[in-house]
């Protein structure tokens, strides 16, 4: 056994800052540092204004400076340091939020009855992940047997008998030939469409029952078809339908899935189909758009309204949409509901709660990280953005959801230096309204990363000449090089035709150009993937998903949107190098394509 002296816990930030050695060695420098913070006259100091060692944020409330320290993604500690005697004390997240609140609403911050939300108190007793590297890996689901198999022992015996029977058959024997006998043994359709697939699925289950491990569990659950009817608040359903059909067919079922994309109906549609209640989705067989109008006390809301202004309508919209969905599905409940964006996720949460069905969440974009200090400054921003509704709606949906799909690790937990979109909801405050001491736990296994991919039929490499869409070239050339002076030469407006957009990327690649994405924060990085897939060397923000997609200096380049000079120099250096070395552009282009294919 190891000796007690060999076991030593990791010191907290409080221990490190308050140790005698630290105080002796750094007392003078620390005093100067805190004096400078006080002299600045600023009450909240962000990470780019702090010394590297001081991490994410500091709040100045003389004579104290309170620090939010983030030693690892998802791991936070809070301390307060006296600028007078350098004493260091650990504080709770509540105490830290009160430091912040006193800057904006001191009376409310000191009110013992101020509303405090702690979603962590309602956590299900599910084991949480513990390592930052494990964030974004989760799993789940159920099975296809009849009443004959009423115990685990009977199931195991039936699996053994079935395996022996299947071993004597050709792998491509259709399930139809096996069905009568398998029904007698207790098995319904869903194990596979051929003897080979049935055998593989059943053997995987046998191994799970005998000695469960993560690999076999994942393999088995991925094969079990339980999703047939889906309600989704996103237009991205073509690939979903194709995958559902493939899995259903491979498991030997003849079920027709049904996918309903739910959105609002707008009577004053101004030449669009937004006033059409039910619309088939092009290039799909079983997917439709269901539109339901917003209602007011005076009747149907006829006009479009901004997404920031729709919260008063969502509860009634949920009720009306639920009724329509059940009618279209002939009384059957959906198997899965998937939310998207704040409003869609809130409606999905309300609907899933009412129908008692599985809910998935896709944030796509969380506004809280897009606007600095948008939580503590909510009163200033609320008239335009209604962030008080939005941030709480996001937090409610995250906690209500059974699983959350993100495209990158960065979206959940950010990087070593910057918190992720979801992580920013772990602890925050809306002074005067609500203090959220535990909003979301990013170590929850409900978080799953599904990397985004480009549509290969649209965003393919510029070198594939036989697939090029040359019919767009005159319009693209006019857009880029027309002698007539127009604003599009300075800012190329959003391209609504994605096929032309793909050819635009390739056209620019022909000229040895580059793609630059300088967003302050980019969660997904889909445009980055699309550009790289077309062969364009890409410069993209180091805040968010692109930091994972691009290997800096190898398959593209990271740029800091907060440092314009450095970013500009990086881009200029690239083109200077391309002038000197004609192979440099091709090397970065090829490495970008290789990275995407990985």
Buried (B, 14 or more C-beta within 10 A) or exposed (E): EEEEEEEEEEEBBBEBBBEEEBBEEEEEEBBEBBEEBEEEEEBBBEBEEBEEEBBBBBBBBEEBBBBBBBEEBBEBBBBBBBBEEBEBBBBEBBBBBBBBBBBBBEEBBEEEEBEEBBBEEEEEEEEEBEEBEEBBEBEEEEBBBEEBBEEEEBBBBBBEEBBEBBEEBEEEBEBEEBBEEBEEBBBBBBBBBBBBBBBBBBBBBBBBBEEEEEEBBEBBBEBBBBBBBBBBBBEEBBEBBEEBBEBBEBBBBEBEBBBBBBBBBBEEBEEEEBBEEEEEBEEBEBBBBBBBBBBEEEEEBBEBEEBBEBBBBBEBBBBBBBEBBBEBBEEEBBBBBBBBBBBBBBBBBBBBEEBEBBBBBBBBBBBBBEBEBBBBBBBEBBEEBBBBBBBBBBBBBBBBBBBBBBBBBBBBBBBEBBBBBBBBBBBBBBBBBBBBBBBBBBBBBBBBBEBBBBBEEBBBBBBEEEEBBEEBBEEBEEBBEEEEEEEEEEEEEEBEEEBBBBBBBBBBBEEBBBBBBBBEBBBBBBBBBBBBBBBBBBBBBBBBBBBBBBBEEEBBBBBBBEEEEEBEEBBEEBBEEBEEEEEBBBBBBBBBBEBBEE
